[in-house]
Amino acid sequence: MIRRCRSPLAGLLIALLGLAAPAGAATPLVVEAALDREVVTPLLDAFRTAHPDIVLEFRDRSTLEVDERVVDDGPAPDVVISSAMPWQMARVNEGHARRLDSAEARQWPEWAKWRDEVFGFTFEPIVMAYRLDLSRRMLPPQTHADLHTLLTTEREALAGKVTTYSPLGSGVGYTLFQQDARYTPRFWDLVAGMGRVDAHLENNTRAMLKGISDGRYWLGYNLLGSYAMVWAQEHPEVIVQVPQDYALVLMRMAFVHRDAPHPAAAEAFVDFLLSHAGQRVLAGETPLFSVRPDVIGPYTAARLRDQVGERLYPIPLNASLLAFVDPQRREAFLARWRREFRRDD
């Protein structure tokens, strides 16, 4: 499919029209996000309270759908949020983001932003999850090595009962497997093990969690911890396990679109994500985990580091992410993933 980027002149005209709204009129704001509304609602409500003059429209989509909205021919969104970090970085690198020159943006930690254009505002561990009754059949895995052992020794029992992300249908899934390949010495053996038990590949964490609650799956690998923790609060049959050998951490990345129709409102929204007030909501009312070191609550990066220690491996927010969306590298990785998933030895 051929994509046509909006012209800079068209973006300028859209921005000028957005700035020309009548005095006192409510300003619309469109946020395209790969972020479950149920999880982020407290943050959205807090923003609406702080900015009653802005009418927020929050559109929850898949990571690949959000990426399409950045470059398609329709009206540009004001703000783009996604957990597919390489795709976000690539769009920013292509010039689709506006630079923020606010106090919040300038003070944001360097390791969680790039060129003051895109900002990682959450700190979410990647987890395993399993049904509570799994422990009556086998010892639940606590490490990646444990998981590989189970896939080998309990192959018949786990046949059709394991689920994980599809690296083909999910940008997050692809990113997580790429990172796993860096940290797990026997990564491809793990992929082969999942293939031999006929693991079900899903495009989002919610589908995996629902399958575990329904009993279709017994064990899930590489789930977003934020979603899994919320789900487990309402579904006691689901147990969430942060891997004890290492745990990947991803960040939701947000940027203001270059052609944002309402740039002032868009910048206010991203500023709120980075502010002490916004991050306090993340830390206290959502499991998205605050990045700011001056925020206290049950869900903070500092508290997660205290619990897991040096075994936390945040996915770096820097130009190295661009290599993951290189077409040749991506196709080579996916070709091997398909081959290993079908391996039978």
Sequence and secondary structure as in RCSB ss.txt:
>XXXX:A:sequence
MIRRCRSPLAGLLIALLGLAAPAGAATPLVVEAALDREVVTPLLDAFRTAHPDIVLEFRDRSTLEVDERVVDDGP
APDVVISSAMPWQMARVNEGHARRLDSAEARQWPEWAKWRDEVFGFTFEPIVMAYRLDLSRRMLPPQTHADLHTL
LTTEREALAGKVTTYSPLGSGVGYTLFQQDARYTPRFWDLVAGMGRVDAHLENNTRAMLKGISDGRYWLGYNLLG
SYAMVWAQEHPEVIVQVPQDYALVLMRMAFVHRDAPHPAAAEAFVDFLLSHAGQRVLAGETPLFSVRPDVIGPYT
AARLRDQVGERLYPIPLNASLLAFVDPQRREAFLARWRREFRRDD
>XXXX:A:secstr
       HHHHHHHHHHHHT  TT  EEEEEEESS HHHHHHHHHHHHHH TTEEEEEEE  HHHHHHHHHSSS 
  SEEEES HHHHHHHHHTT B    SHHHHHS GGGEETTTEEE   EEEEEEEEGGGGGTS    SHHHHHHH
HHHTHHHHTT EEEE TTT HHHHHHHHHHHHH TTHHHHHHHHHHTT EEESSHHHHHHHHHHTS SEEEEEEH
HHHHHHHHH TTEEEE  SS EEEE  EEEEBTT SSHHHHHHHHHHHHSHHHHHHHHHH SS B  TT  SSSB
HHHHHHHHGGGEEE   SGGGGGGG HHHHHHHHHHHHHHHT   
